[in-house]
Amino acid sequence: MSSELTIVLVVAGVAVAATLVTVVLLLVKLARARRSLRSAGIPLKNKTLIWGAVIYALCPVDLLPDPVLLDDIGMLLIALRSVRSELAQHEKAPAPSPSPHSTV
C-alpha cells in the first residue's frame, strides 16, 4: 500500500468519525429537547419537526450521499433551532395570574 493511499484513508476515517460524533451529539441534544418539550407545552408542529429530523437522519434515502451527512446535520440543526425559539418564547410569556376567587 502506498503512503498516499494510507494518508487518504486516514483523513477519510477521521472525517467520517468526526461526522458520526457530531450526529450523535445532535441526537443527544434532540433527546434532551424532547424531554423539555413534554413539560413546556410546545405546539405539536415543533414536536413533529424534531421527530421528522431524527427519522430523516436515520433514513437511508437522503438528498446527499450518506458519507457526507451534511443534509442530516442541517435537518437536525433546523429542528433544534425551532425548539430553542419556541422554548425561549415560552419562557418569556408571563405566568398566568391567579384567579381572584381562588383559595390558597
Backbone as CSV, one residue per row, in Angstrom:
resi,resn,N_x,N_y,N_z,CA_x,CA_y,CA_z,C_x,C_y,C_z
1,MET,0.854,-1.170,0.000,0.000,0.000,0.000,0.902,1.236,0.000
2,SER,0.545,2.197,-0.852,1.377,3.393,-0.948,1.066,4.359,0.194
3,SER,2.003,5.247,0.438,1.825,6.203,1.536,0.704,7.196,1.247
4,GLU,0.487,7.535,-0.036,-0.596,8.467,-0.378,-1.955,7.856,-0.066
5,LEU,-2.107,6.580,-0.386,-3.369,5.894,-0.112,-3.608,5.799,1.388
6,THR,-2.570,5.554,2.137,-2.682,5.491,3.591,-3.136,6.828,4.150
7,ILE,-2.557,7.905,3.656,-2.929,9.239,4.121,-4.385,9.530,3.789
8,VAL,-4.811,9.197,2.583,-6.200,9.432,2.169,-7.157,8.630,3.047
9,LEU,-6.820,7.378,3.310,-7.680,6.553,4.155,-7.755,7.081,5.590
10,VAL,-6.655,7.557,6.128,-6.653,8.112,7.483,-7.498,9.377,7.541
11,VAL,-7.326,10.266,6.560,-8.104,11.513,6.527,-9.590,11.204,6.369
12,ALA,-9.926,10.263,5.488,-11.324,9.877,5.299,-11.898,9.270,6.579
13,GLY,-11.122,8.451,7.249,-11.583,7.859,8.502,-11.827,8.894,9.583
14,VAL,-10.937,9.865,9.675,-11.111,10.939,10.663,-12.347,11.768,10.327
15,ALA,-12.556,12.060,9.051,-13.724,12.843,8.638,-15.021,12.102,8.950
16,VAL,-15.070,10.817,8.673,-16.267,10.023,8.960,-16.497,9.943,10.464
17,ALA,-15.442,9.730,11.234,-15.575,9.650,12.691,-16.068,10.975,13.264
18,ALA,-15.534,12.089,12.790,-15.974,13.404,13.271,-17.436,13.653,12.924
19,THR,-17.833,13.254,11.741,-19.222,13.434,11.345,-20.153,12.593,12.203
20,LEU,-19.782,11.362,12.455,-20.614,10.498,13.287,-20.720,11.022,14.720
21,VAL,-19.628,11.536,15.260,-19.661,12.112,16.601,-20.604,13.313,16.624
22,THR,-20.559,14.131,15.591,-21.440,15.295,15.510,-22.898,14.863,15.474
23,VAL,-23.214,13.860,14.682,-24.589,13.383,14.593,-25.054,12.823,15.934
24,VAL,-24.205,12.066,16.606,-24.570,11.509,17.911,-24.818,12.629,18.916
25,LEU,-23.955,13.632,18.936,-24.155,14.755,19.860,-25.453,15.486,19.567
26,LEU,-25.775,15.676,18.287,-27.036,16.336,17.942,-28.240,15.487,18.347
27,LEU,-28.145,14.186,18.198,-29.244,13.325,18.628,-29.429,13.383,20.144
28,VAL,-28.350,13.477,20.891,-28.451,13.620,22.345,-29.136,14.939,22.690
29,LYS,-28.768,16.007,21.984,-29.423,17.298,22.226,-30.902,17.238,21.876
30,LEU,-31.243,16.533,20.809,-32.656,16.384,20.457,-33.421,15.619,21.533
31,ALA,-32.807,14.605,22.098,-33.467,13.844,23.156,-33.700,14.726,24.382
32,ARG,-32.740,15.548,24.716,-32.915,16.478,25.846,-33.995,17.502,25.543
33,ALA,-34.009,17.978,24.316,-35.038,18.947,23.923,-36.423,18.306,23.989
34,ARG,-36.512,17.036,23.618,-37.798,16.339,23.687,-38.302,16.274,25.121
35,ARG,-37.410,15.998,26.052,-37.805,15.982,27.456,-38.315,17.345,27.895
36,SER,-37.661,18.401,27.432,-38.108,19.753,27.777,-39.457,20.056,27.155
37,LEU,-39.690,19.533,25.964,-40.955,19.786,25.275,-42.133,19.148,25.990
38,ARG,-41.900,18.033,26.608,-43.008,17.360,27.294,-43.654,18.267,28.330
39,SER,-42.867,18.990,29.078,-43.406,19.801,30.161,-43.627,21.256,29.764
40,ALA,-43.119,21.688,28.627,-43.193,23.104,28.273,-44.447,23.472,27.491
41,GLY,-45.211,22.521,27.027,-46.407,22.829,26.261,-46.101,23.361,24.870
42,ILE,-45.067,22.858,24.239,-44.677,23.277,22.889,-45.683,22.710,21.891
43,PRO,-46.031,23.473,20.851,-47.008,23.004,19.862,-46.570,21.717,19.162
44,LEU,-47.552,21.007,18.661,-47.326,19.727,18.010,-46.432,19.849,16.778
45,LYS,-46.517,20.977,16.054,-45.703,21.122,14.841,-44.211,21.073,15.160
46,ASN,-43.796,21.614,16.284,-42.381,21.576,16.663,-41.963,20.184,17.114
47,LYS,-42.863,19.499,17.802,-42.565,18.128,18.193,-42.437,17.250,16.951
48,THR,-43.306,17.480,15.984,-43.251,16.730,14.738,-41.966,17.026,13.981
49,LEU,-41.523,18.281,13.993,-40.291,18.659,13.321,-39.091,17.930,13.908
50,ILE,-39.059,17.780,15.211,-37.960,17.067,15.866,-37.915,15.620,15.401
51,TRP,-39.052,14.950,15.477,-39.058,13.535,15.091,-38.849,13.364,13.600
52,GLY,-39.316,14.313,12.810,-39.044,14.259,11.373,-37.553,14.356,11.079
53,ALA,-36.860,15.218,11.810,-35.416,15.363,11.617,-34.667,14.104,12.044
54,VAL,-35.104,13.488,13.127,-34.460,12.253,13.584,-34.690,11.137,12.564
55,ILE,-35.915,11.019,12.080,-36.217,9.987,11.084,-35.420,10.243,9.810
56,TYR,-35.331,11.509,9.398,-34.564,11.836,8.197,-33.089,11.469,8.369
57,ALA,-32.550,11.724,9.559,-31.136,11.396,9.812,-30.894,9.895,9.751
58,LEU,-31.879,9.107,10.154,-31.712,7.662,10.160,-32.145,7.005,8.851
59,CYS,-32.861,7.739,8.017,-33.401,7.198,6.772,-32.282,6.965,5.750
60,PRO,-32.336,5.853,5.029,-31.281,5.596,4.034,-31.416,6.450,2.777
61,VAL,-32.575,7.067,2.536,-32.772,7.913,1.364,-32.497,9.353,1.774
62,ASP,-31.498,9.983,1.156,-31.089,11.339,1.522,-30.990,12.219,0.290
63,LEU,-30.901,13.529,0.542,-30.649,14.470,-0.545,-29.203,14.367,-1.021
64,LEU,-28.301,14.136,-0.084,-26.877,13.962,-0.382,-26.470,12.552,0.027
65,PRO,-25.435,12.004,-0.586,-24.997,10.653,-0.195,-24.627,10.591,1.283
66,ASP,-24.824,9.448,1.902,-24.614,9.311,3.341,-23.210,9.596,3.851
67,PRO,-22.137,9.349,3.123,-20.833,9.692,3.695,-20.681,11.189,3.990
68,VAL,-21.491,12.038,3.339,-21.384,13.474,3.557,-22.103,13.885,4.836
69,LEU,-23.336,13.465,5.026,-24.167,13.720,6.213,-24.462,15.195,6.476
70,LEU,-24.134,16.080,5.554,-24.414,17.499,5.782,-25.911,17.779,5.796
71,ASP,-26.670,17.098,4.960,-28.108,17.312,4.953,-28.744,16.805,6.248
72,ASP,-28.260,15.683,6.775,-28.780,15.162,8.032,-28.497,16.125,9.187
73,ILE,-27.283,16.607,9.246,-26.904,17.552,10.298,-27.707,18.836,10.164
74,GLY,-27.901,19.294,8.940,-28.696,20.506,8.708,-30.128,20.354,9.195
75,MET,-30.742,19.216,8.914,-32.119,18.980,9.367,-32.193,18.956,10.898
76,LEU,-31.227,18.312,11.537,-31.213,18.272,12.998,-31.009,19.664,13.588
77,LEU,-30.141,20.462,12.969,-29.922,21.828,13.459,-31.172,22.685,13.299
78,ILE,-31.889,22.532,12.186,-33.129,23.285,11.985,-34.147,22.921,13.064
79,ALA,-34.259,21.635,13.365,-35.195,21.196,14.400,-34.800,21.767,15.764
80,LEU,-33.517,21.740,16.076,-33.065,22.283,17.361,-33.298,23.777,17.465
81,ARG,-33.055,24.511,16.381,-33.298,25.959,16.403,-34.772,26.263,16.610
82,SER,-35.632,25.484,15.984,-37.068,25.672,16.133,-37.499,25.446,17.580
83,VAL,-36.986,24.381,18.163,-37.323,24.082,19.556,-36.786,25.164,20.479
84,ARG,-35.561,25.597,20.234,-34.967,26.631,21.086,-35.781,27.925,21.029
85,SER,-36.231,28.304,19.835,-37.010,29.543,19.722,-38.364,29.399,20.408
86,GLU,-38.993,28.229,20.293,-40.267,28.003,20.980,-40.088,28.022,22.489
87,LEU,-39.026,27.402,22.978,-38.775,27.413,24.424,-38.497,28.821,24.919
88,ALA,-37.761,29.610,24.134,-37.485,30.995,24.527,-38.772,31.805,24.581
89,GLN,-39.648,31.612,23.617,-40.929,32.321,23.632,-41.773,31.872,24.812
90,HIS,-41.726,30.586,25.115,-42.496,30.060,26.235,-41.986,30.619,27.565
91,GLU,-40.671,30.770,27.694,-40.095,31.302,28.935,-40.384,32.786,29.094
92,LYS,-40.493,33.514,27.977,-40.777,34.942,28.043,-42.233,35.233,28.357
93,ALA,-43.114,34.289,28.076,-44.543,34.504,28.308,-44.780,34.687,29.797
94,PRO,-45.637,35.660,30.148,-45.907,35.880,31.573,-46.677,34.702,32.159
95,ALA,-46.396,34.427,33.408,-47.096,33.349,34.098,-48.546,33.765,34.314
96,PRO,-49.464,32.819,34.217,-50.878,33.184,34.423,-51.098,33.680,35.833
97,SER,-51.842,34.763,35.944,-52.112,35.326,37.266,-53.190,34.498,37.947
98,PRO,-53.084,34.379,39.239,-54.089,33.595,39.970,-55.447,34.271,39.907
99,SER,-56.463,33.470,39.901,-57.823,33.985,39.866,-58.129,34.663,41.190
100,PRO,-58.856,35.785,41.142,-59.163,36.460,42.421,-60.066,35.624,43.309
101,HIS,-60.753,34.641,42.737,-61.655,33.812,43.520,-61.016,32.523,43.985
102,SER,-59.757,32.310,43.651,-59.123,31.059,44.063,-58.719,31.134,45.528
103,THR,-58.714,29.963,46.137,-58.301,29.907,47.543,-56.901,29.325,47.609
104,VAL,-56.136,29.787,48.553,-54.763,29.321,48.702,-54.609,28.485,49.924
